[in-house]
């Protein structure tokens, strides 16, 4: 194994166990029942939480070392990236059963769906590429070489642009979805990992692990501001009004709540150990935080920005990506 690959392996292991998608982005719509799909990397499973009652209702076995999560309400599917078994577990969100496994050649980490649910984008950490998988014909895969160690992924609401956080290139690649080509690269802070996109698609947040910052980018002008957050941030999510940004800080065991316009800190909320993925259930006005170190999910009341409760999940909970679904 080359020295460069060894370094990337160590970086991935460190991000998985200590600093770690997918910022993670979650945009939800109105509905009756909400479910959160929490990937448990240490026990190769997904915990499904009914967010109306804040209880785990099912645990489903996946491939080895699940990381990323992407949900399609229209297809009634949850897609889980399994970094060690090099595949994608497909779950039917209606009956909560595994219905397919998509094999990929590489190490899938970040994962994101196009808004029309026709394409599933998967970041291959070691091979520095992104795969575009046709969700109706999963053996149809396009491949794009991107920056070094791609992690977080998110697609614009108009389905025109794919944003990719390249951890070791310290930039965000902007990809034209139709042609599947890189249109530009946006320099950000050091070691961007998670990405979050506002509901309108006008604001993109890059969580920069080693800078302890978030770069908030205007997607039209590409102008950006840098906001200081906690120690070793990992994922982020915008609130519905795009005024606040919630950021997980893995080494502070906290979530920073910041004013997007001013960059000022509104609140710091103590959560479980090594918080990683974060998503908001807008209907119930709660944020859900997957805690790698304490094997649980912290629930935050976004009206008051206070901790409501904790939900026991599986070993090494990550939930990197859009992990809240409606049913």
Backbone torsions as a table, in degrees:
resi	resn	phi	psi	omega
1	UNK	NA	133.8	-178.8
2	UNK	-67.8	157.7	179.4
3	UNK	-63.2	-34.3	179.8
4	UNK	-65.4	-42.0	179.3
5	UNK	-67.4	-36.4	176.6
6	UNK	-61.2	-43.1	179.2
7	UNK	-61.6	-41.6	179.9
8	UNK	-67.7	-36.0	177.7
9	UNK	-62.9	-46.5	179.0
10	UNK	-63.1	-39.1	179.2
11	UNK	-64.4	-41.7	178.9
12	UNK	-65.3	-44.7	179.5
13	UNK	-61.3	-40.2	-179.9
14	UNK	-65.8	-42.2	179.8
15	UNK	-66.6	-33.1	179.3
16	UNK	-70.8	-39.6	-172.2
17	UNK	-96.6	-21.6	-172.3
18	UNK	-126.3	-52.5	-168.7
19	UNK	-104.7	-16.5	-164.4
20	UNK	-52.8	NA	NA
21	UNK	NA	-167.0	-70.9
22	UNK	-118.3	NA	NA
23	UNK	NA	149.7	-176.9
24	UNK	-114.8	143.2	-177.4
25	UNK	-122.6	143.5	174.3
26	UNK	-145.0	119.6	173.3
27	UNK	-119.6	125.2	-177.5
28	UNK	-121.6	160.9	178.9
29	UNK	-117.1	168.9	-178.8
30	UNK	-65.5	147.1	-179.6
31	UNK	-176.6	178.8	-175.8
32	UNK	-88.1	-54.3	-175.6
33	UNK	-113.7	132.6	179.6
34	UNK	-114.9	140.4	179.2
35	UNK	-133.0	139.5	175.0
36	UNK	-109.5	130.8	179.7
37	UNK	-105.4	111.7	-173.5
38	UNK	-107.9	114.1	178.0
39	UNK	-75.8	129.7	179.1
40	UNK	-110.1	96.4	-171.7
41	UNK	-65.9	-31.4	-175.5
42	UNK	-76.1	-18.4	-178.0
43	UNK	-127.7	12.6	173.1
44	UNK	57.7	51.4	-177.5
45	UNK	-148.7	170.9	173.0
46	UNK	-125.8	128.9	172.2
47	UNK	-92.8	130.8	178.3
48	UNK	-105.1	120.6	-178.5
49	UNK	-106.6	128.8	169.0
50	UNK	-81.8	109.7	-173.3
51	UNK	-77.5	-8.0	173.2
52	UNK	-72.2	-32.5	-177.4
53	UNK	-118.3	-4.1	178.5
54	UNK	56.9	51.4	177.7
55	UNK	-136.6	145.8	173.0
56	UNK	-74.9	123.8	-178.0
57	UNK	-104.8	-14.5	179.7
58	UNK	-163.0	153.2	172.4
59	UNK	-128.5	126.6	-174.3
60	UNK	-119.0	133.1	176.5
61	UNK	-75.5	140.1	-178.4
62	UNK	-122.9	-162.4	169.9
63	UNK	-73.5	-170.0	-176.0
64	UNK	-83.2	128.8	176.0
65	UNK	60.7	64.9	178.1
66	UNK	-67.4	140.9	-177.4
67	UNK	-127.6	-72.8	-171.7
68	UNK	-83.4	153.5	179.4
69	UNK	-135.1	135.6	172.7
70	UNK	-140.1	136.9	-174.0
71	UNK	-119.3	135.3	171.6
72	UNK	-116.7	114.1	176.6
73	UNK	-71.1	-37.7	-177.3
74	UNK	-68.6	-38.2	178.9
75	UNK	-86.8	-12.5	-173.7
76	UNK	55.0	53.9	-178.1
77	UNK	-134.4	144.9	167.8
78	UNK	-118.8	131.7	-178.9
79	UNK	-111.9	129.1	-176.3
80	UNK	-123.1	123.9	178.3
81	UNK	-86.5	130.4	-179.0
82	UNK	-114.0	106.1	-168.9
83	UNK	-69.2	-35.6	-176.0
84	UNK	-83.6	-36.7	178.3
85	UNK	-87.8	-2.4	174.1
86	UNK	56.2	52.9	178.8
87	UNK	-155.2	175.8	179.8
88	UNK	-121.1	122.9	173.6
89	UNK	-86.1	132.2	179.2
90	UNK	-110.6	122.8	-178.0
91	UNK	-113.5	133.8	171.5
92	UNK	-77.6	115.7	-175.0
93	UNK	-76.7	-9.4	177.8
94	UNK	-79.9	-49.9	-179.0
95	UNK	-104.3	0.8	176.4
96	UNK	60.0	44.2	179.8
97	UNK	-124.2	146.9	173.4
98	UNK	-72.9	128.6	-177.6
99	UNK	-118.9	-11.5	-179.0
100	UNK	-164.4	159.5	171.1
101	UNK	-132.4	124.4	-179.4
102	UNK	-102.0	115.7	178.7
103	UNK	-78.9	137.8	175.1
104	UNK	-130.6	150.8	176.9
105	UNK	-94.7	96.9	-178.9
106	UNK	150.0	-163.4	-176.2
107	UNK	-121.1	88.6	-175.8
108	UNK	-71.4	129.6	177.9
109	UNK	-121.8	-81.6	178.0
110	UNK	-71.3	149.5	-177.6
111	UNK	-152.0	140.0	-178.3
112	UNK	-154.9	146.9	178.0
113	UNK	-102.5	147.4	169.7
114	UNK	-69.0	152.4	-178.4
115	UNK	-57.8	-29.3	177.8
116	UNK	-86.5	2.2	177.5
117	UNK	62.6	17.7	179.8
118	UNK	-86.0	-23.5	-179.0
119	UNK	-130.3	138.9	175.0
120	UNK	-111.1	122.7	-179.1
121	UNK	-102.8	133.1	-174.9
122	UNK	-130.4	127.9	178.2
123	UNK	-88.8	124.3	177.4
124	UNK	-97.9	103.0	-171.8
125	UNK	-58.4	-48.5	-172.5
126	UNK	-79.4	-33.7	-175.1
127	UNK	-93.8	4.3	174.5
128	UNK	57.6	46.9	-177.5
129	UNK	-145.7	165.7	175.0
130	UNK	-124.4	138.1	178.9
131	UNK	-104.5	138.6	172.8
132	UNK	-112.0	113.0	-175.0
133	UNK	-106.9	129.1	174.8
134	UNK	-71.5	118.8	-173.9
135	UNK	-71.4	-17.8	177.8
136	UNK	-91.2	-26.9	179.4
137	UNK	-135.6	85.3	-165.6
138	UNK	-71.0	-8.1	174.8
139	UNK	-87.0	-0.3	174.8
140	UNK	-93.9	107.2	-173.4
141	UNK	-131.3	128.5	172.1
142	UNK	-101.2	150.2	-175.5
143	UNK	-126.8	135.2	178.1
144	UNK	-132.0	124.1	173.3
145	UNK	-74.9	130.5	-177.4
146	UNK	-124.1	-145.3	179.6
147	UNK	-80.9	-170.1	-174.3
148	UNK	-87.1	124.0	178.5
149	UNK	61.0	64.8	177.5
150	UNK	-66.5	140.6	-176.3
151	UNK	-128.4	-91.7	-176.3
152	UNK	-71.2	144.3	179.1
153	UNK	-133.5	146.6	172.1
154	UNK	-157.7	145.0	-177.5
155	UNK	-110.8	140.1	-179.9
156	UNK	-65.6	151.6	-177.9
157	UNK	-59.8	-27.1	178.7
158	UNK	-85.5	3.4	176.1
159	UNK	65.8	23.3	-177.3
160	UNK	-100.5	-29.1	-174.0
161	UNK	-128.6	138.8	172.7
162	UNK	-111.3	127.9	178.4
163	UNK	-105.8	135.3	-175.8
164	UNK	-130.0	125.1	174.9
165	UNK	-85.4	116.6	178.4
166	UNK	-99.5	101.7	-171.1
167	UNK	-57.1	-50.9	-173.3
168	UNK	-89.3	-3.3	173.4
169	UNK	-98.4	-8.9	179.2
170	UNK	56.3	43.3	177.1
171	UNK	-151.8	170.2	173.8
172	UNK	-115.1	122.1	176.9
173	UNK	-85.1	138.2	176.2
174	UNK	-109.1	117.3	-173.9
175	UNK	-112.4	133.4	172.1
176	UNK	-75.7	119.6	-173.5
177	UNK	-66.1	-41.4	-175.7
178	UNK	-62.9	-48.8	-177.9
179	UNK	-89.5	-14.0	-177.1
180	UNK	53.8	52.9	177.4
181	UNK	-131.2	152.0	178.9
182	UNK	-77.9	125.4	180.0
183	UNK	-96.7	-31.6	180.0
184	UNK	-164.5	167.5	174.5
185	UNK	-128.9	137.2	-178.6
186	UNK	-111.5	111.5	176.1
187	UNK	-64.6	134.8	178.4
188	UNK	-130.4	-156.0	179.3
189	UNK	-75.9	-170.7	-174.8
190	UNK	-83.6	126.8	177.7
191	UNK	61.1	63.4	173.7
192	UNK	-65.9	137.4	-177.7
193	UNK	-127.2	-66.1	179.5
194	UNK	-90.5	151.1	174.7
195	UNK	-125.0	146.5	173.1
196	UNK	-134.6	139.4	178.7
197	UNK	-120.4	134.8	178.2
198	UNK	-68.4	162.7	-175.0
199	UNK	-57.9	-38.1	179.6
200	UNK	-78.1	-16.9	-175.4
201	UNK	83.7	5.2	-177.1
202	UNK	-82.6	-21.0	-177.8
203	UNK	-125.4	133.3	177.5
204	UNK	-121.6	131.6	178.6
205	UNK	-113.3	127.2	174.9
206	UNK	-107.7	122.9	-179.7
207	UNK	-91.6	116.7	-172.5
208	UNK	-102.7	103.8	-168.0
209	UNK	-61.6	-50.8	-172.3
210	UNK	-82.6	-13.5	175.9
211	UNK	-91.5	-11.7	-173.4
212	UNK	57.0	41.3	-177.7
213	UNK	-136.3	168.2	168.5
214	UNK	-125.1	130.8	172.5
215	UNK	-94.1	118.8	177.5
216	UNK	-101.8	117.7	-170.0
217	UNK	-112.8	131.7	169.6
218	UNK	-76.9	115.4	-172.5
219	UNK	-72.0	-13.2	177.4
220	UNK	-88.0	-45.7	-176.5
221	UNK	-97.1	-18.4	-175.5
222	UNK	67.7	10.0	172.0
223	UNK	-70.7	148.0	-176.8
224	UNK	-141.1	157.1	172.8
225	UNK	-125.5	151.1	-178.6
226	UNK	-108.3	128.4	-177.8
227	UNK	-117.6	127.5	177.9
228	UNK	-78.6	133.5	177.9
229	UNK	-127.6	-149.4	-177.3
230	UNK	-84.7	-167.1	-173.5
231	UNK	-83.0	124.5	-179.8
232	UNK	53.9	66.3	177.1
233	UNK	-68.5	158.4	-173.1
234	UNK	-131.9	-57.2	-177.6
235	UNK	-129.7	165.1	179.4
236	UNK	-151.4	161.1	175.2
237	UNK	-151.0	139.7	174.9
238	UNK	-83.6	150.1	170.9
239	UNK	-77.8	174.2	-174.5
240	UNK	-60.6	-36.8	-177.0
241	UNK	-84.4	-3.5	179.3
242	UNK	64.3	23.8	179.7
243	UNK	-98.6	-28.5	-177.9
244	UNK	-120.5	149.3	175.8
245	UNK	-125.7	128.9	178.5
246	UNK	-103.1	127.0	-173.5
247	UNK	-127.5	128.4	175.6
248	UNK	-83.3	135.1	178.3
249	UNK	-114.4	105.0	-169.4
250	UNK	-66.6	-34.3	-176.6
251	UNK	-95.9	-5.1	173.3
252	UNK	-101.1	-8.5	-175.5
253	UNK	53.6	48.0	-175.5
254	UNK	-147.9	169.3	171.5
255	UNK	-121.8	126.2	175.1
256	UNK	-89.8	134.0	173.4
257	UNK	-111.5	116.9	-174.4
258	UNK	-122.8	149.2	173.5
259	UNK	-78.2	118.6	-174.3
260	UNK	-64.1	-39.5	-176.2
261	UNK	-71.2	-44.1	-175.6
262	UNK	-95.1	-21.5	-175.3
263	UNK	80.4	3.0	-177.8
264	UNK	-77.1	146.6	175.8
265	UNK	-77.6	126.1	178.8
266	UNK	-90.6	-40.2	-176.5
267	UNK	-162.2	154.8	169.5
268	UNK	-124.6	122.6	-173.2
269	UNK	-112.4	122.6	176.7
270	UNK	-74.7	131.3	-179.3
271	UNK	-127.4	-153.2	179.3
272	UNK	-76.0	-171.5	-176.8
273	UNK	-82.6	129.2	177.9
274	UNK	56.1	65.6	178.8
275	UNK	-69.8	137.6	-177.6
276	UNK	-123.2	-93.6	-176.5
277	UNK	-67.5	148.1	177.6
278	UNK	-144.9	140.8	176.6
279	UNK	-149.3	158.9	-179.2
280	UNK	-116.8	131.4	167.9
281	UNK	-91.1	98.6	-173.3
282	UNK	-68.2	-32.6	-179.8
283	UNK	-62.7	-45.6	-179.1
284	UNK	-91.3	-2.4	178.5
285	UNK	54.8	53.7	178.3
286	UNK	-137.4	142.9	172.5
287	UNK	-103.7	140.0	-179.5
288	UNK	-115.2	130.1	-174.2
289	UNK	-124.4	120.5	178.2
290	UNK	-85.5	125.6	-176.3
291	UNK	-107.3	109.1	-178.7
292	UNK	-60.6	-45.2	-172.0
293	UNK	-77.1	-31.5	-176.7
294	UNK	-106.5	3.7	174.1
295	UNK	56.4	46.0	178.6
296	UNK	-153.4	178.5	178.2
297	UNK	-122.2	126.9	176.0
298	UNK	-90.2	139.3	180.0
299	UNK	-112.7	123.7	-177.2
300	UNK	-111.7	133.0	172.3
301	UNK	-79.1	111.9	-176.7
302	UNK	-78.6	-6.2	174.2
303	UNK	-76.4	-37.7	-176.2
304	UNK	-114.4	-8.7	-176.4
305	UNK	54.8	49.9	176.7
306	UNK	-127.3	154.2	179.3
307	UNK	-76.0	127.1	179.8
308	UNK	-92.3	-50.5	-174.8
309	UNK	-165.1	174.8	173.7
310	UNK	-127.2	144.1	-178.2
311	UNK	-119.1	123.2	179.2
312	UNK	-69.1	129.5	178.7
313	UNK	-122.6	-141.6	-178.3
314	UNK	-104.0	-172.2	-176.0
315	UNK	-73.9	125.6	176.6
316	UNK	61.8	63.9	-179.9
317	UNK	-73.5	132.3	-175.5
318	UNK	-122.7	-58.2	179.3
319	UNK	53.7	61.3	-178.0
320	UNK	-90.6	104.6	178.8
321	UNK	129.0	-159.3	179.8
322	UNK	-83.9	100.0	-170.0
323	UNK	-113.9	4.8	175.1
324	UNK	-102.7	130.1	-178.9
325	UNK	-122.8	157.6	172.9
326	UNK	-109.2	151.0	-179.5
327	UNK	-143.2	NA	NA
